[in-house]
Amino acid sequence: MKEKYTEVNSKTIDRWVEEGWVWGKPISIDTFHKAQKGIWDVLLTPTKPMPHEWFPSSLEGLKVLGLASGGAQQMPIFAALKAECSVLDFSKKQLESEIVFAKEAGYEIQTLHFDMTNKLPFEDETFDIIFHPVANCYVEEVEGIFKECYRILKRGGIFVGGFDNGFNYVTNDEITISNKLPYNPLKNEEQMQQALASDDGIQFSHTLEEQLGGQLKAGFILTDIYEDTNGEGRLEDLRIPTFFATRSIKK
């Protein structure tokens, strides 16, 4: 593949957004106004809202980074709660949604079009909170991302993330087990052809060792975790957990 896989994913997600992708649709202005009144929820995974107690009782004045969190679904909520918001995403369309919505709602947000597999463009100990919904399935190596998150968080800062547990990658039809793990199209030509045919972008399965162990190796202290399902399909009907979310802190 001549083009870097993250570039392929960026263009793929841009197209999904144009086609009406559910994770590319901004919240309504009414939802924003409700958040200003203290009525809000945000998603790290497909269906289960993040517990409010994972965040401080007040976000006013706190610096929040939405890491691969474009699309104007979560960052407007944090802006409504008076946080100072930045969002980094490699999809231009997702960032455009953030800019358009912020203008409509009347708040400021810093947007950065950036590949999170590179060293993040922030100084050490910049943010109070990093919000990272399911996205590292589009990245081959994840431990470096956790190390960068640890670096740019302030002492006592909070990292919350949503992750795929790998189960989605063992099946193509949610009936038969058809793929070996790890699922890595860059190292498996059959999986690459499958990824291209299904128009899923170039995705990767990751183990708990990579995702939980990666946070611990970076220096984080894990404080809470919950599981979630796909929200649709046969695996959802069977209530099989396919995602999980974590809360960690930097001491």
Residue pairs with C-beta under 8 A, 6 or more apart in sequence:
1 8
1 186
1 192
5 140
5 185
5 186
5 202
6 90
6 115
6 117
6 138
6 139
8 201
8 202
9 90
9 138
9 201
9 202
10 90
10 91
10 92
10 115
12 199
12 201
13 21
13 24
13 90
13 91
13 93
13 94
13 201
14 91
14 92
14 93
14 94
16 24
17 24
17 71
17 91
17 93
17 94
17 97
18 93
23 71
23 73
24 71
24 93
24 94
24 97
25 71
25 73
26 71
26 72
26 73
26 76
26 97
26 100
26 101
27 72
27 73
27 76
27 77
27 101
29 104
29 105
31 40
31 76
31 77
32 76
32 77
32 79
32 80
32 101
32 105
33 80
34 40
35 76
35 77
35 80
35 81
36 80
36 81
40 77
40 80
40 81
41 49
41 50
41 77
42 49
42 50
42 73
42 74
42 77
42 78
42 131
43 49
43 50
43 73
43 74
43 133
43 162
44 50
44 131
44 132
44 133
44 134
44 160
44 161
44 162
44 245
45 133
45 134
45 162
45 163
45 228
45 243
45 244
45 245
46 134
46 228
46 229
46 230
46 231
46 243
47 228
47 229
47 230
47 231
48 226
48 228
48 245
50 160
50 245
51 224
51 226
54 158
54 160
54 224
54 247
55 129
55 158
56 62
58 81
58 82
59 78
59 81
59 82
59 83
59 129
60 81
60 82
60 83
61 82
61 83
61 84
62 83
62 84
62 128
62 129
63 83
63 84
63 86
63 126
63 127
63 128
63 129
64 75
64 78
64 83
64 84
64 85
64 86
64 127
64 128
64 129
64 130
64 131
65 86
65 87
65 88
65 122
65 126
65 127
65 129
65 130
65 131
65 152
66 74
66 75
66 78
66 85
66 86
66 87
66 88
66 89
66 131
66 132
67 88
67 116
67 130
67 131
67 132
67 135
67 145
67 149
68 88
68 89
68 90
68 116
68 132
68 133
68 135
68 136
68 138
69 75
69 87
69 88
69 89
69 131
69 132
69 133
69 135
70 87
70 89
70 91
70 94
70 95
70 97
70 98
70 111
71 89
71 94
71 97
71 98
72 97
72 98
72 100
72 101
72 102
74 131
74 133
75 85
75 87
75 98
75 109
75 131
76 98
76 101
76 102
76 105
76 107
78 85
78 131
79 85
79 102
79 105
79 107
79 109
80 105
80 107
83 129
85 107
85 109
85 110
86 109
86 110
86 111
86 112
86 127
87 95
87 98
87 109
87 110
87 111
87 112
88 111
88 112
88 114
88 116
88 120
88 121
89 95
89 98
89 111
89 112
89 113
89 114
90 113
90 114
90 115
90 116
92 113
95 111
95 112
95 113
98 109
98 111
99 109
99 111
102 108
102 109
112 121
114 120
114 121
116 135
116 139
116 145
116 148
117 139
117 140
117 141
117 144
117 145
119 148
120 148
120 149
120 151
120 152
122 152
123 152
124 151
124 152
125 151
125 152
125 153
125 154
125 155
125 157
126 152
126 153
126 154
127 152
127 153
127 154
127 157
128 153
128 154
128 157
128 158
129 157
129 158
129 159
129 160
130 149
130 152
130 153
130 157
130 158
130 159
130 160
130 161
131 160
132 149
132 159
132 160
132 161
132 162
133 161
133 162
134 162
134 163
134 164
134 243
135 162
136 142
136 145
136 161
136 163
136 206
136 211
137 163
137 164
137 203
137 204
137 205
137 206
138 201
138 202
138 203
138 204
139 145
139 204
140 184
140 186
140 204
142 206
142 210
142 211
142 214
143 210
143 214
143 217
143 218
145 214
146 214
146 215
146 217
146 218
146 220
147 217
147 218
149 159
149 218
150 159
150 218
150 219
150 220
150 250
153 159
153 250
154 250
155 250
155 251
156 249
156 250
156 251
157 249
157 250
158 247
158 248
158 249
159 215
159 220
159 247
159 248
159 249
159 250
160 245
160 246
160 247
160 248
161 215
161 245
161 246
161 248
162 228
162 243
162 244
162 245
163 206
163 211
163 243
163 244
163 245
163 246
164 205
164 206
164 242
164 243
165 208
165 227
165 241
165 242
165 243
165 244
166 181
166 182
166 183
166 205
166 206
166 207
167 235
167 240
167 241
167 242
168 205
168 230
168 235
168 242
169 179
169 181
169 182
169 183
169 203
169 205
170 177
170 178
170 179
170 181
170 183
171 177
171 178
171 179
171 235
172 178
172 179
172 194
172 198
174 233
174 234
174 235
175 234
179 191
179 194
181 205
182 204
182 205
182 206
182 207
183 191
183 203
183 204
183 205
184 191
184 204
184 205
185 191
185 192
185 194
185 195
185 202
185 203
185 204
186 192
186 202
192 202
195 201
195 202
195 203
211 246
212 222
212 246
215 222
215 246
215 248
216 222
219 250
219 251
220 248
220 249
220 250
221 248
221 249
221 250
221 251
222 246
222 247
222 248
223 247
223 248
223 249
224 246
224 247
225 244
225 245
225 246
225 247
226 244
226 245
227 241
227 243
227 244
228 241
228 242
228 243
228 244
228 245
229 235
229 236
229 239
229 240
229 241
229 242
229 243
230 236
230 242
230 243
235 242
